[in-house]
Amino acid sequence: MATLTDEQAQLLKGRNFASVGTVGPDGVPQVTPNWVDWDGEHVLLNLAETRVKVRNIRERPVIAVCVVNHENPYQYVSVTGPAEISEDGAEEHMDELYHRYFGRGYTRRDEKRLIVRVQPKRVFARGFE
C-alpha cells in the first residue's frame, strides 16, 4: 500500500475540495466534489447514506480521490484504492468537517451519515518539493 507525505496529507486536512470518482453499474464513472479528510492512514469522506456514491462503493468498492490546493491549482494529490463504509463516528466527523469548511457545527440531522475510508493503493502528486 502507498502512503502520503506529511505535506500531501496537509492538503487533505485543509479546506480543499476533492473530486471523488466511483463507478456506476453501467461502468460509467461518477465524479462529484466532496469535502475530504485524512486520519493518518486513510482518505476520509463523509457521505449521506442516500448518495449515489454510497451505492456505487457498496457494489464496486474502489474509488479515486483527487484533491487540488485551492490556493495553488498546480499542486494536487490523487489517491486510488479500496474503500470501506462505516457508520462509526460519522456524525462527529461531519461536525468536524462542518467546522472546517463552514466555521460552525453541523445542524442538518435528517439524513444518516457514513464515513468512507479509502486505503491508498496508488498515490500521484504534483507541485510538492
Contacts in CASP RR format, 6 or more apart in sequence:
PFRMAT RR
TARGET T0000
AUTHOR 0000-0000-0000
METHOD contacts of the structure
MODEL  1
MATLTDEQAQLLKGRNFASVGTVGPDGVPQVTPNWVDWDGEHVLLNLAET
RVKVRNIRERPVIAVCVVNHENPYQYVSVTGPAEISEDGAEEHMDELYHR
YFGRGYTRRDEKRLIVRVQPKRVFARGFE
1 119 0 8 1.000
1 120 0 8 1.000
1 121 0 8 1.000
2 79 0 8 1.000
2 120 0 8 1.000
2 121 0 8 1.000
2 122 0 8 1.000
2 123 0 8 1.000
3 41 0 8 1.000
3 120 0 8 1.000
3 123 0 8 1.000
4 12 0 8 1.000
4 38 0 8 1.000
4 40 0 8 1.000
4 77 0 8 1.000
4 79 0 8 1.000
4 120 0 8 1.000
4 123 0 8 1.000
4 125 0 8 1.000
5 125 0 8 1.000
5 128 0 8 1.000
7 128 0 8 1.000
7 129 0 8 1.000
8 77 0 8 1.000
8 123 0 8 1.000
8 125 0 8 1.000
8 128 0 8 1.000
9 38 0 8 1.000
9 40 0 8 1.000
11 67 0 8 1.000
11 69 0 8 1.000
11 75 0 8 1.000
11 76 0 8 1.000
11 77 0 8 1.000
12 18 0 8 1.000
12 36 0 8 1.000
12 37 0 8 1.000
12 38 0 8 1.000
12 43 0 8 1.000
12 67 0 8 1.000
12 77 0 8 1.000
13 37 0 8 1.000
13 38 0 8 1.000
14 100 0 8 1.000
15 70 0 8 1.000
15 100 0 8 1.000
15 101 0 8 1.000
16 36 0 8 1.000
16 67 0 8 1.000
16 68 0 8 1.000
16 69 0 8 1.000
16 70 0 8 1.000
17 33 0 8 1.000
17 34 0 8 1.000
17 35 0 8 1.000
17 36 0 8 1.000
17 67 0 8 1.000
17 68 0 8 1.000
17 70 0 8 1.000
18 33 0 8 1.000
18 34 0 8 1.000
18 35 0 8 1.000
18 36 0 8 1.000
18 43 0 8 1.000
18 45 0 8 1.000
18 65 0 8 1.000
18 66 0 8 1.000
18 67 0 8 1.000
19 31 0 8 1.000
19 32 0 8 1.000
19 33 0 8 1.000
19 34 0 8 1.000
19 65 0 8 1.000
19 66 0 8 1.000
19 67 0 8 1.000
19 68 0 8 1.000
20 31 0 8 1.000
20 32 0 8 1.000
20 33 0 8 1.000
20 34 0 8 1.000
20 36 0 8 1.000
20 45 0 8 1.000
20 53 0 8 1.000
20 63 0 8 1.000
20 64 0 8 1.000
20 65 0 8 1.000
21 29 0 8 1.000
21 30 0 8 1.000
21 31 0 8 1.000
21 32 0 8 1.000
21 53 0 8 1.000
21 63 0 8 1.000
21 64 0 8 1.000
21 65 0 8 1.000
22 29 0 8 1.000
22 30 0 8 1.000
22 52 0 8 1.000
22 53 0 8 1.000
22 56 0 8 1.000
22 57 0 8 1.000
22 60 0 8 1.000
22 63 0 8 1.000
23 29 0 8 1.000
23 30 0 8 1.000
23 56 0 8 1.000
23 60 0 8 1.000
23 62 0 8 1.000
24 30 0 8 1.000
24 52 0 8 1.000
24 56 0 8 1.000
24 59 0 8 1.000
24 60 0 8 1.000
25 56 0 8 1.000
25 59 0 8 1.000
30 52 0 8 1.000
30 53 0 8 1.000
30 56 0 8 1.000
32 53 0 8 1.000
34 45 0 8 1.000
34 47 0 8 1.000
35 45 0 8 1.000
35 46 0 8 1.000
35 97 0 8 1.000
35 100 0 8 1.000
35 101 0 8 1.000
36 43 0 8 1.000
36 44 0 8 1.000
36 45 0 8 1.000
36 65 0 8 1.000
36 67 0 8 1.000
37 43 0 8 1.000
37 44 0 8 1.000
37 45 0 8 1.000
37 46 0 8 1.000
37 93 0 8 1.000
37 96 0 8 1.000
37 97 0 8 1.000
38 44 0 8 1.000
39 117 0 8 1.000
41 119 0 8 1.000
42 117 0 8 1.000
42 118 0 8 1.000
42 119 0 8 1.000
42 120 0 8 1.000
43 65 0 8 1.000
43 79 0 8 1.000
43 117 0 8 1.000
43 118 0 8 1.000
43 120 0 8 1.000
44 93 0 8 1.000
44 115 0 8 1.000
44 116 0 8 1.000
44 117 0 8 1.000
44 118 0 8 1.000
45 53 0 8 1.000
45 65 0 8 1.000
45 115 0 8 1.000
45 116 0 8 1.000
45 118 0 8 1.000
46 90 0 8 1.000
46 93 0 8 1.000
46 94 0 8 1.000
46 97 0 8 1.000
46 113 0 8 1.000
46 114 0 8 1.000
46 115 0 8 1.000
46 116 0 8 1.000
47 53 0 8 1.000
47 54 0 8 1.000
47 113 0 8 1.000
47 114 0 8 1.000
47 116 0 8 1.000
48 54 0 8 1.000
48 111 0 8 1.000
48 112 0 8 1.000
48 113 0 8 1.000
48 114 0 8 1.000
49 111 0 8 1.000
49 112 0 8 1.000
49 113 0 8 1.000
49 114 0 8 1.000
50 111 0 8 1.000
50 112 0 8 1.000
53 116 0 8 1.000
54 85 0 8 1.000
54 114 0 8 1.000
54 116 0 8 1.000
57 63 0 8 1.000
57 83 0 8 1.000
57 85 0 8 1.000
57 116 0 8 1.000
58 85 0 8 1.000
61 82 0 8 1.000
61 83 0 8 1.000
61 84 0 8 1.000
62 80 0 8 1.000
62 81 0 8 1.000
62 82 0 8 1.000
62 83 0 8 1.000
63 80 0 8 1.000
63 81 0 8 1.000
63 82 0 8 1.000
63 83 0 8 1.000
63 116 0 8 1.000
63 118 0 8 1.000
64 78 0 8 1.000
64 79 0 8 1.000
64 80 0 8 1.000
64 81 0 8 1.000
65 78 0 8 1.000
65 79 0 8 1.000
65 80 0 8 1.000
65 118 0 8 1.000
66 76 0 8 1.000
66 77 0 8 1.000
66 78 0 8 1.000
66 79 0 8 1.000
67 76 0 8 1.000
67 77 0 8 1.000
67 78 0 8 1.000
68 75 0 8 1.000
68 76 0 8 1.000
69 75 0 8 1.000
69 76 0 8 1.000
72 127 0 8 1.000
74 126 0 8 1.000
74 127 0 8 1.000
75 126 0 8 1.000
75 127 0 8 1.000
75 128 0 8 1.000
76 125 0 8 1.000
76 126 0 8 1.000
76 127 0 8 1.000
77 123 0 8 1.000
77 124 0 8 1.000
77 125 0 8 1.000
78 122 0 8 1.000
78 123 0 8 1.000
78 124 0 8 1.000
78 125 0 8 1.000
79 118 0 8 1.000
79 120 0 8 1.000
79 122 0 8 1.000
79 123 0 8 1.000
80 120 0 8 1.000
80 121 0 8 1.000
80 122 0 8 1.000
81 118 0 8 1.000
81 119 0 8 1.000
81 120 0 8 1.000
81 121 0 8 1.000
81 122 0 8 1.000
82 118 0 8 1.000
82 119 0 8 1.000
82 121 0 8 1.000
83 116 0 8 1.000
83 117 0 8 1.000
83 118 0 8 1.000
83 119 0 8 1.000
84 116 0 8 1.000
84 117 0 8 1.000
84 119 0 8 1.000
85 114 0 8 1.000
85 115 0 8 1.000
85 116 0 8 1.000
86 114 0 8 1.000
86 115 0 8 1.000
86 117 0 8 1.000
87 112 0 8 1.000
87 113 0 8 1.000
87 114 0 8 1.000
87 115 0 8 1.000
88 115 0 8 1.000
89 115 0 8 1.000
90 112 0 8 1.000
90 113 0 8 1.000
90 114 0 8 1.000
90 115 0 8 1.000
91 106 0 8 1.000
91 109 0 8 1.000
91 113 0 8 1.000
93 113 0 8 1.000
93 115 0 8 1.000
94 106 0 8 1.000
94 113 0 8 1.000
95 105 0 8 1.000
95 106 0 8 1.000
97 106 0 8 1.000
98 104 0 8 1.000
98 105 0 8 1.000
98 106 0 8 1.000
99 105 0 8 1.000
END
